[in-house]
């Protein structure tokens, strides 16, 4: 589905943006985790290999945990959670989305450490939300 794209900008500047929304909304681990943690705005800062910010996207999620829309992050947005990740890991996830969906627990273990909290309060929120995150992982344990 995402093999034809080389960069996250190529994905987000095309019909790929809607494909990302569809792919994540059909991933139980993502939807259940966002719902359980009550995140409505999630910001992902995209980094190049030298850890420089090359883009940022915000998803607007509904109370069911599904993404309603994805936009380029507004300058003044205050997301519920903000993370940063290298572009190559986002592209790897997208290009292997079916494996990620089939093996959510294994995928979580592989990729979770690639997503770093962007702000101090994001680290604190993730620590507070850890019990709910573990519950979501447990409910989706397919190795």
Buried (B, 14 or more C-beta within 10 A) or exposed (E): EBEEBEBBBEBBEEEBBEBBBEBBBEBBBBBBBBBBBEBBBBBBBBBEEEEEEBBBBBBEBEEEBBBEEBEEBEEEEEBBBBBBBBBBBBBBBBBBBEEBBEBBBBBBEBBEEBBBBBBEEBEEBBEEBEEBBEEBBEEBEEE
